[in-house]
Amino acid sequence: MNELVQRLTEGDHPVRVGGPQPSLEEFQKRVQDMWYAFIKLPDTRGGTDIGLEVDKSAIDLSRGDF
């Protein structure tokens, strides 16, 4: 297993909104309109951005506090 993946599977790690223009508004737009979002793991060397496809059937956006 890749060293980074191994480290990230162990313990707790801070997560932030990621992507090219990280903001809560951008995150909301991506989740509600595009069903795709980026998160950033800032404690990795240089930070790691991960793109995630949002599963429409698994979330309730009406409960989101954007």
C-alpha positions as CSV (number, residue, x, y, z in Angstrom):
1,M,0.0,0.0,0.0
2,N,1.2,3.5,-0.8
3,E,2.8,5.3,2.3
4,L,0.3,8.2,2.1
5,V,-2.7,6.0,1.9
6,Q,-1.4,3.9,4.8
7,R,-1.0,7.0,7.0
8,L,-4.4,8.4,6.1
9,T,-6.1,5.1,7.0
10,E,-4.8,5.3,10.5
11,G,-6.0,7.9,13.1
12,D,-7.8,11.1,12.7
13,H,-6.8,13.8,10.2
14,P,-8.1,17.4,9.7
15,V,-10.2,17.9,6.6
16,R,-11.0,21.2,4.8
17,V,-13.0,22.2,1.8
18,G,-10.7,21.8,-1.1
19,G,-10.6,22.5,-4.9
20,P,-9.5,25.3,-7.0
21,Q,-11.4,28.0,-5.1
22,P,-11.9,26.6,-1.6
23,S,-14.9,28.2,0.1
24,L,-18.1,27.1,1.7
25,E,-20.0,28.6,-1.2
26,E,-18.0,26.6,-3.8
27,F,-18.4,23.4,-1.8
28,Q,-22.2,24.0,-1.6
29,K,-22.4,24.6,-5.4
30,R,-20.4,21.5,-6.2
31,V,-22.4,19.3,-3.9
32,Q,-25.9,20.6,-4.8
33,D,-25.3,21.2,-8.5
34,M,-22.5,19.0,-9.7
35,W,-22.7,16.1,-7.2
36,Y,-18.9,16.2,-6.9
37,A,-16.7,17.9,-4.3
38,F,-13.1,18.2,-3.3
39,I,-11.7,17.9,0.2
40,K,-8.2,18.8,1.3
41,L,-6.1,16.9,3.8
42,P,-3.8,19.8,4.9
43,D,-1.4,17.8,7.1
44,T,0.1,15.9,4.2
45,R,3.2,17.2,2.5
46,G,1.9,20.0,0.3
47,G,-1.7,19.1,1.2
48,T,-3.7,16.4,-0.7
49,D,-6.9,17.2,-2.6
50,I,-9.3,14.4,-3.2
51,G,-12.2,14.5,-5.5
52,L,-15.4,12.7,-4.3
53,E,-18.5,11.9,-6.2
54,V,-21.5,12.6,-4.0
55,D,-24.0,9.7,-3.7
56,K,-27.4,11.4,-4.2
57,S,-29.2,8.5,-2.6
58,A,-27.1,8.5,0.5
59,I,-27.4,12.2,1.6
60,D,-30.2,14.6,2.7
61,L,-29.1,18.1,1.6
62,S,-32.1,19.7,3.3
63,R,-30.2,19.1,6.6
64,G,-27.0,20.8,5.3
65,D,-26.0,24.0,7.1
66,F,-24.4,25.9,4.2
